[in-house]
């Protein structure tokens, strides 16, 4: 148990130690050392510690215990998270060199790592909640790290659509992120409280055996799911993830790879066996699968039209999170009729967390190096970078082939296994309308991937002075790029190498993307421009989130101020009550005349009234 707690808390300890030095290098290497120690310990736990639940009492009155759960999900997830955090930390040493507030960055980096490790290993939902809120706080701090809001750190260009600003500064993006996830977290907390009241425990192990949960109904499950939906940027909460690109690229890699956004779908997976026992579970799993599919298609279309390096990758992340959520919902639906198959199907959904994380961490770091060296975040501003950044170009090609699902890379295997769940659920429940959506999704994905590669490394305007990234930067993402093919071979041999009809849609998309963006220098059509505008404007949803909702909130706040604050409270305490007391005082002053006989009369009347009351009582 002690070694698990060390793996969890060493990054946080290292980040606290980093605060005691003014040296940027000390801060960077202290936290990086802590993350590598955590990764080594997570690997030791995976191979040497027996699965089970270990822990100690924490707050007994609410059933809160510091318990860790080592099983088929937490053990590999711990290794994945710890090593990716370590790789990104090493990359950050050079990428963040010379930054104007290293203390803030490195403290929250270690804090983020520990918070995510808590989510991975926690068996108790109260303990998990501590890590859950920790990654939310750290994500706000890191997304808004460049608080001076320089133009080159924005997402979007300085333009307005229907009067709504279509650019997002780091400060605004950080606020956007924390407000969105806190909305879901409020319902998430209510659901945990309901589980505790109903079952008397919030231990995952205890909830699996809680008979009282069976009659709970679907509403608490949906409340619970709002936490993972917002954290994992499921539609319609995906917008915060796209504008989170204002943070340093290392932060984008951290949030989009195996941490933060993966926390949501991870929790959906580990709680699915519990929720499958609850009445209304079928509706719950239907909603999870439907939202996952909508998210995947919406985000894929956004990635296809984005004009910023990191925005393409962000859309891709949301799309893959949608696939994992859909696979989880589909596994739950199929598991309701084949209970023995549930664990296998959920594991297929979980595997895509691994496949996507390795590919996406490499891509973010690699394109971060491109932005760092080329000095622009926009696609088309520079091109033909393969001549100047050959290692990066090869690494990005390998990682992108994995991401878009080309065999035999790991991304192909894990994505196909995850989507197999959705295809099977669509067939089992005769929901054939879902099939064209999935095929369209698979067809488009390679197109946006090859578009990004072609317009960056093969075609375009060649820069004058660009060179390969520093070895400390390219080593982590190149190692992960190689891992995509190595892990693909391992998974093909040990797990499964699926060959399905879905591969035809992927290959058709790959051929289309190759012709349009690798062979040719890009495709443009004025007839498709209206469609492109809708996709590029992200279906105009920012107008809702940044225009309509803030206006409604402002109107409601003014209404509350005028009616309650100014009208009721100010009016009551500053006008009505003083007026009443003034009137009473004026009337009372008229009774004070100085006439002694009148005062005697008052006394007699008072005595008579008192006697009358006594007689009546």
C-alpha positions in Angstrom: 0.0 0.0 0.0 2.8 2.4 0.9 4.4 2.0 -2.6 1.0 3.0 -4.2 0.8 6.1 -2.1 4.4 7.0 -3.0 3.5 6.6 -6.7 0.5 8.9 -6.2 2.0 11.6 -4.1 5.7 11.9 -5.2 4.9 14.4 -8.0 3.0 16.6 -5.6 5.9 16.4 -3.1 8.4 17.3 -5.8 6.2 20.3 -6.8 6.1 21.6 -3.3 9.9 21.2 -3.0 10.3 23.1 -6.2 8.7 26.2 -4.5 11.7 26.5 -2.2 14.2 27.4 -5.0 14.3 30.5 -7.3 16.2 28.5 -9.9 14.1 27.6 -13.0 16.3 24.6 -13.7 15.9 23.3 -10.1 12.1 23.6 -10.4 12.0 21.8 -13.7 14.3 18.9 -12.8 12.8 18.5 -9.3 9.3 17.9 -10.7 10.6 15.9 -13.7 12.5 13.6 -11.3 9.4 13.2 -9.2 7.3 12.2 -12.2 9.9 9.6 -13.3 10.1 8.1 -9.8 6.3 7.9 -9.9 6.4 6.2 -13.3 9.0 3.6 -12.0 6.8 2.9 -9.0 3.7 2.6 -11.1 5.5 0.0 -13.2 6.7 -1.9 -10.1 3.1 -1.9 -8.8 1.9 -3.3 -12.2 4.3 -6.2 -12.1 4.8 -6.9 -8.4 1.8 -5.9 -6.3 -1.2 -8.2 -6.1 -4.5 -6.9 -7.3 -6.9 -6.0 -4.5 -8.2 -3.1 -2.3 -5.9 -1.5 0.2 -6.4 1.5 2.5 -7.0 3.2 5.8 -9.9 5.1 7.4 -10.2 8.8 6.6 -13.5 10.6 7.5 -15.6 7.8 9.0 -18.8 9.9 9.4 -19.3 10.0 5.7 -17.7 6.7 4.8 -14.6 8.4 3.4 -11.6 6.1 3.3 -8.2 6.5 1.6 -8.5 3.3 -0.3 -6.7 2.3 -3.5 -8.0 -0.3 -5.9 -5.6 -2.4 -8.1 -7.4 -4.2 -10.9 -7.4 -4.7 -14.6 -8.1 -1.0 -15.2 -6.2 0.9 -12.6 -2.9 -1.1 -13.0 -2.3 -0.4 -16.7 -3.9 3.1 -16.4 -1.5 4.0 -13.6 1.5 3.0 -15.8 0.1 4.8 -18.8 -0.6 8.1 -16.9 2.7 8.1 -15.0 4.9 7.5 -18.0 3.1 10.0 -20.2 3.3 12.6 -17.5 7.0 11.9 -17.1 7.6 12.1 -20.9 5.7 15.4 -21.1 7.6 16.7 -18.0 10.9 16.0 -19.7 9.7 17.7 -22.9 8.6 20.7 -20.7 12.1 21.2 -19.4 13.2 22.7 -22.7 9.8 23.8 -24.0 9.1 26.0 -21.0 12.7 27.3 -20.7 12.7 31.1 -20.1 9.0 31.2 -19.3 7.9 34.2 -17.2 6.4 32.2 -14.3 8.1 28.8 -13.9 7.1 28.4 -10.3 3.4 28.5 -11.2 3.8 26.0 -14.0 5.9 23.4 -12.3 3.9 23.5 -9.0 0.6 22.9 -10.8 2.2 20.3 -13.1 3.1 18.1 -10.1 -0.2 18.9 -8.5 -2.0 17.8 -11.7 -0.1 14.6 -11.9 -0.9 13.6 -8.3 -4.6 14.5 -8.7 -4.8 12.3 -11.8 -3.1 9.4 -10.1 -5.7 9.6 -7.3 -8.5 9.3 -9.8 -6.8 6.2 -11.4 -6.2 4.3 -8.1 -9.1 5.5 -5.9 -11.6 2.9 -4.7 -13.6 5.3 -2.7 -15.6 8.0 -4.5 -14.9 10.6 -1.8 -11.2 10.1 -2.3 -11.7 10.1 -6.1 -13.5 13.4 -5.7 -10.4 14.9 -4.2 -8.4 14.1 -7.3 -11.3 15.0 -9.5 -11.5 18.5 -8.2 -7.7 18.7 -8.2 -7.3 18.1 -11.9 -10.1 20.7 -12.5 -8.2 23.3 -10.4 -4.8 22.5 -12.0 -6.3 22.6 -15.5 -7.6 26.1 -14.9 -4.2 27.2 -13.6 -2.3 25.6 -16.6 -4.7 26.6 -19.4 -4.6 30.2 -18.2 -0.8 30.0 -17.4 0.0 32.7 -19.9 -2.2 35.3 -18.1 -0.8 38.2 -20.1 -3.0 37.1 -23.0 -0.5 37.8 -25.8 -2.0 37.4 -29.3 0.2 34.4 -30.2 -1.2 32.5 -27.3 -4.9 32.9 -28.4 -7.2 30.4 -30.0 -8.9 32.0 -33.0 -8.3 35.3 -34.8 -9.5 38.7 -33.8 -12.9 38.7 -35.4 -16.6 38.7 -34.4 -19.5 36.6 -35.6 -22.9 38.1 -34.9 -21.2 40.4 -32.5 -19.7 37.6 -30.4 -15.8 37.5 -30.2 -14.4 34.5 -31.9 -11.1 34.5 -30.2 -10.2 33.2 -26.8 -7.4 34.4 -24.6 -5.7 32.1 -22.0 -7.5 33.9 -19.1 -10.9 33.5 -20.8 -10.2 29.9 -21.8 -9.2 28.9 -18.3 -12.4 30.4 -16.9 -14.4 28.7 -19.7 -12.8 25.3 -18.7 -13.4 25.6 -15.0 -17.0 26.9 -15.3 -17.9 24.0 -17.7 -16.5 21.2 -15.6 -17.8 22.7 -12.3 -21.3 22.6 -13.8 -21.0 18.8 -14.2 -19.2 18.4 -10.9 -22.2 19.9 -9.0 -24.4 17.0 -10.3 -21.6 14.5 -9.8 -21.3 15.4 -6.1 -25.1 15.2 -5.7 -25.0 11.7 -7.2 -22.2 10.5 -4.9 -24.2 11.8 -1.9 -27.3 9.9 -3.2 -25.3 6.7 -3.5 -24.0 7.1 0.0 -27.5 7.7 1.4 -28.9 4.7 -0.5 -26.1 2.2 -0.1 -24.3 3.4 3.0 -21.0 3.3 1.1 -19.3 4.9 -1.9 -16.6 2.4 -2.2 -16.5 1.0 -5.7 -16.1 -2.5 -4.2 -19.0 -1.9 -1.9 -21.3 -0.4 -4.5 -20.8 -3.5 -6.7 -22.5 -5.6 -4.0 -25.1 -3.0 -2.9 -28.6 -4.5 -3.4 -30.2 -1.2 -2.5 -28.8 0.5 -5.7 -31.1 -1.7 -7.9 -34.1 0.4 -7.2 -32.3 3.7 -7.5 -33.5 4.7 -11.0 -31.9 6.5 -13.9 -31.8 10.1 -12.7 -28.9 9.7 -10.2 -27.0 7.8 -12.9 -27.4 10.7 -15.3 -26.4 13.2 -12.5 -23.3 11.1 -12.0 -22.6 11.0 -15.7 -22.7 14.8 -16.0 -19.3 14.9 -14.2 -17.6 12.6 -16.7 -19.4 14.2 -19.7 -18.1 17.7 -18.8 -14.7 16.5 -17.8 -14.3 14.4 -21.0 -15.8 17.2 -23.2 -18.8 15.3 -24.5 -21.3 17.2 -26.6 -22.5 19.8 -25.9 -19.7 20.4 -23.3 -16.8 20.0 -25.9 -16.2 23.7 -26.4 -14.0 24.2 -23.3 -11.6 21.6 -24.6 -11.1 23.3 -28.0 -10.3 26.7 -26.4 -8.0 25.0 -23.8 -5.4 25.2 -26.5 -4.4 28.6 -25.1 -2.2 26.9 -22.6 1.4 25.8 -23.3 1.6 22.8 -25.7 3.0 20.7 -23.0 -0.3 21.4 -21.0 -2.3 20.5 -24.1 -0.5 17.2 -24.3 -1.0 16.7 -20.5 -4.8 17.4 -20.7 -5.5 15.7 -24.0 -3.4 12.5 -23.7 -4.0 10.2 -20.7 -5.0 12.8 -18.1 -7.9 15.2 -17.3 -10.2 14.4 -20.3 -9.5 10.7 -20.0 -10.5 10.8 -16.3 -14.2 11.2 -17.4 -14.4 8.2 -19.7 -12.2 6.2 -17.3 -14.8 6.7 -14.6 -17.6 5.8 -17.0 -15.9 2.5 -17.7 -15.1 1.5 -14.1 -18.6 2.4 -12.9 -20.4 0.6 -15.8 -20.6 -2.8 -14.0 -22.1 -1.1 -11.0 -24.7 0.9 -13.0 -25.7 -2.2 -15.1 -27.5 -3.5 -12.0 -29.6 -0.4 -11.5 -33.2 -0.1 -12.9 -33.1 2.2 -15.8 -29.6 1.1 -16.8 -30.6 0.5 -20.4 -31.7 4.1 -20.8 -28.5 5.3 -19.1 -26.3 3.3 -21.5 -28.3 4.4 -24.5 -27.7 8.1 -23.6 -24.0 7.5 -23.0 -23.6 5.8 -26.4 -25.7 8.4 -28.2 -23.8 11.3 -26.7 -20.6 9.6 -27.5 -21.5 9.1 -31.2 -22.7 12.7 -31.6 -19.5 14.0 -29.9 -17.3 11.9 -32.2 -19.0 13.1 -35.4 -19.2 16.7 -34.4 -15.6 16.9 -33.2 -14.3 15.1 -36.3 -16.0 17.7 -38.6 -14.5 20.5 -36.5 -11.0 18.9 -36.8 -11.5 18.7 -40.6 -12.0 22.4 -41.0 -9.7 23.9 -38.2 -6.9 26.2 -39.2 -4.7 25.9 -36.1 -2.4 23.0 -35.5 -3.5 22.4 -31.9 -7.2 23.0 -32.8 -7.1 20.1 -35.2 -5.6 17.9 -32.5 -8.1 19.1 -30.0 -11.0 18.2 -32.2 -9.5 14.8 -32.7 -9.2 14.3 -29.0 -12.9 15.2 -28.5 -13.8 12.8 -31.3 -11.9 9.9 -29.7 -13.3 10.6 -26.3 -16.7 10.3 -28.0 -15.7 6.9 -29.4 -14.6 5.7 -25.9 -17.9 6.9 -24.4 -19.9 5.3 -27.1 -18.0 2.1 -26.8 -18.7 2.1 -23.0 -22.4 2.7 -23.5 -22.6 0.0 -26.1 -20.7 -2.4 -23.8 -23.3 -1.7 -21.1 -26.2 -2.3 -23.5 -24.8 -5.6 -24.7 -23.8 -6.6 -21.2 -27.4 -6.3 -20.0 -28.1 -9.4 -22.1 -24.7 -11.1 -21.9 -23.4 -10.4 -18.4 -20.3 -12.5 -18.9 -19.3 -10.4 -21.9 -19.5 -7.1 -20.1 -16.0 -7.1 -18.7 -14.4 -8.0 -22.1 -16.4 -5.3 -23.9 -15.5 -2.7 -21.3 -11.9 -3.6 -21.6 -12.1 -3.0 -25.4 -13.4 0.5 -24.6 -10.6 1.0 -22.1 -7.9 -0.1 -24.6 -8.7 2.9 -26.8 -7.7 5.2 -23.9 -4.2 3.6 -24.2 -4.1 3.7 -28.0 -5.3 7.3 -28.3 -3.2 8.5 -25.4 0.2 7.3 -26.8 -0.5 8.7 -30.3 -2.0 12.0 -29.1 0.7 12.8 -26.5 3.3 12.4 -29.3 1.4 14.6 -31.7 0.8 17.4 -29.3 4.5 17.5 -28.3 5.6 17.3 -31.9 3.4 20.0 -33.2 4.3 22.0 -30.2 7.9 21.8 -31.4 6.6 23.0 -34.8 4.9 26.0 -33.2 8.0 26.6 -31.1 10.4 26.6 -34.0 8.2 28.1 -36.8 6.7 30.8 -34.5 3.1 30.4 -35.7 0.0 28.4 -34.6 -1.8 28.6 -38.0 -1.8 25.9 -40.7 -0.6 27.4 -44.0 1.8 30.0 -42.5 4.7 27.6 -42.9 5.2 24.4 -44.9 7.7 21.9 -46.3 9.1 21.4 -42.7 10.3 17.9 -43.5 13.4 19.5 -45.0 14.2 21.2 -41.7 12.7 18.9 -39.0 13.2 15.4 -40.3 13.0 13.6 -37.0 9.8 15.5 -36.1 8.3 14.8 -39.5 8.8 11.0 -39.2 7.6 11.0 -35.6 4.4 12.9 -36.6 3.8 10.7 -39.5 4.0 7.5 -37.4 1.8 9.0 -34.6 -0.8 10.4 -37.1 -1.1 7.0 -38.9 -1.8 5.5 -35.5 -4.3 8.2 -34.5 -6.4 7.9 -37.7 -6.5 4.2 -37.5 -4.2 2.7 -40.1 -3.1 -0.9 -39.4 -0.9 -2.2 -37.8 -0.5 0.8 -35.5 -2.0 0.6 -32.0 -4.6 3.3 -32.9 -6.1 1.1 -35.5 -6.4 -1.9 -33.2 -7.9 -0.1 -30.2 -10.2 2.1 -32.2 -11.6 -0.8 -34.1 -12.2 -2.9 -31.0 -14.0 0.1 -29.4 -16.1 0.7 -32.4 -16.9 -3.0 -32.6 -18.9 -2.5 -29.4 -21.0 0.2 -31.1 -21.5 -1.7 -34.3 -22.7 -4.8 -32.3 -25.0 -2.7 -30.2 -26.5 -1.1 -33.3 -27.1 -4.5 -34.8 -28.5 -6.0 -31.6 -31.0 -3.2 -31.0 -31.7 -2.7 -34.8 -30.5 0.8 -34.8 -29.3 0.8 -38.4 -29.3 4.6 -38.7 -26.2 4.6 -36.6 -24.1 2.7 -39.1 -23.8 5.4 -41.8 -22.7 7.9 -39.1 -19.9 5.5 -37.9 -18.7 4.9 -41.5 -18.7 8.7 -42.2 -16.7 9.2 -39.0 -14.1 6.6 -40.1 -13.9 8.0 -43.6 -13.3 11.6 -42.5 -10.7 10.9 -39.8 -7.7 10.0 -42.1 -8.6 13.1 -44.2 -8.0 15.6 -41.5 -4.9 13.7 -40.3 -3.3 13.8 -43.7 -4.4 17.4 -44.2 -2.5 18.4 -41.2 0.6 16.4 -42.2 0.5 17.5 -45.9 0.0 21.2 -45.3 2.7 21.3 -42.6 5.5 19.0 -43.7 5.1 18.5 -47.5 3.4 21.4 -49.2 3.2 25.1 -48.4 5.5 28.1 -47.9 9.0 27.0 -46.9 10.4 29.0 -44.0 13.9 30.5 -44.1 15.2 29.7 -40.6 13.7 26.7 -38.9 15.7 23.8 -37.4 15.0 20.6 -35.6 13.8 20.8 -32.0 16.2 20.3 -29.1 16.8 16.6 -28.3 15.2 16.9 -24.9 12.0 17.9 -26.8 12.1 15.4 -29.7 13.2 12.4 -27.7 9.9 12.0 -25.8 7.6 12.3 -28.7 9.8 10.3 -31.0 9.9 7.5 -28.4 6.1 7.6 -28.2 5.8 7.5 -32.0 7.9 4.4 -32.1 5.8 2.9 -29.3 2.6 3.2 -31.5 4.0 0.6 -33.9 5.6 -1.5 -31.2 2.4 -1.6 -29.1 0.4 -2.3 -32.2 2.5 -5.4 -32.8 2.1 -6.4 -29.2 -1.7 -5.9 -29.1 -2.1 -7.7 -32.4 -0.2 -10.7 -31.0 -1.6 -10.8 -27.4 -5.1 -9.1 -27.6 -6.6 -9.2 -31.0 -6.0 -7.9 -34.5 -9.5 -7.1 -35.9 -10.2 -7.0 -39.6 -13.7 -5.7 -40.2 -15.7 -3.9 -42.9 -14.9 -0.6 -41.0 -11.4 -0.9 -42.4 -12.7 -0.2 -45.9 -14.1 3.2 -44.8 -10.7 4.1 -43.1 -8.8 3.1 -46.2 -11.1 5.0 -48.5 -10.6 8.1 -46.3 -6.9 7.6 -46.3 -6.8 7.3 -50.1 -8.9 10.5 -50.4 -6.7 12.4 -47.9 -3.5 11.2 -49.6 -4.7 12.4 -53.0 -5.9 15.8 -51.7 -3.2 16.7 -49.3 -0.1 14.5 -49.9 -0.1 14.1 -53.7 -1.9 17.4 -54.4 -1.2 20.6 -52.4 -4.6 20.8 -50.9 -8.2 21.0 -52.0 -10.3 24.1 -52.3 -13.9 24.5 -53.6 -16.0 27.6 -53.5 -19.1 25.5 -53.8 -18.3 23.9 -50.5 -17.4 27.1 -48.8 -20.8 27.6 -47.0 -20.4 24.1 -45.4 -16.8 24.9 -44.5 -17.9 28.1 -42.8 -20.3 26.2 -40.6 -17.7 23.7 -39.6 -14.9 26.3 -39.2 -17.2 28.3 -36.9 -17.8 25.2 -34.9 -21.5 25.0 -35.8 -21.8 28.5 -34.3 -22.0 27.1 -30.8 -19.6 29.7 -29.4 -22.3 32.2 -30.1 -24.5 30.3 -27.7 -21.8 29.8 -25.0 -20.1 33.2 -25.3 -23.0 35.3 -26.4 -26.5 34.0 -25.5 -25.7 32.4 -22.1 -23.6 35.3 -20.8 -26.4 37.7 -21.9 -29.1 35.6 -20.2 -26.9 35.4 -17.1 -26.3 39.1 -17.1 -30.0 39.8 -17.6 -30.9 37.4 -14.8 -28.3 39.0 -12.5 -29.7 42.5 -13.2 -33.3 41.2 -12.6 -32.2 39.8 -9.2 -30.5 43.1 -8.4 -33.5 45.3 -9.3 -36.2 43.1 -7.9 -34.6 41.6 -4.8 -31.5 43.6 -3.9 -32.6 47.1 -4.8 -36.4 46.5 -4.7 -37.0 44.1 -1.8 -34.0 44.4 0.5 -33.0 48.0 -0.2 -36.6 49.1 -0.4 -37.6 47.3 2.7 -34.7 48.2 4.9 -33.9 51.7 3.6 -37.4 53.0 2.7 -40.4 50.9 4.1 -39.2 50.2 7.6 -37.7 53.6 8.2 -40.9 55.2 6.9 -43.1 53.0 9.3 -40.9 53.9 12.3 -41.0 57.6 11.3 -44.8 57.5 11.1 -45.1 55.8 14.4 -42.7 58.2 16.0 -44.6 61.2 14.6 -47.9 59.8 16.0 -46.3 59.1 19.3 -44.9 62.6 19.6 -48.4 64.1 19.3 -49.4 62.2 22.5 -46.6 64.0 24.4 -48.3 67.4 25.2 -46.9 68.2 28.6 -50.5 68.3 30.0 -50.5 66.4 33.4 -54.2 65.7 33.4 -53.9 64.1 30.0 -51.2 61.8 31.3 -53.5 60.8 34.2 -56.2 60.0 31.6 -53.7 57.8 29.7 -52.9 56.0 32.9 -56.6 55.4 33.8 -57.3 54.1 30.3 -54.3 51.8 30.5 -55.5 50.3 33.8 -59.0 49.8 32.5 -57.8 48.1 29.4 -55.5 45.8 31.5 -58.4 44.9 33.8 -60.7 44.2 30.8 -58.1 41.8 29.3 -57.7 40.0 32.6 -61.5 39.5 32.9 -61.7 38.2 29.3 -58.8 35.8 29.7 
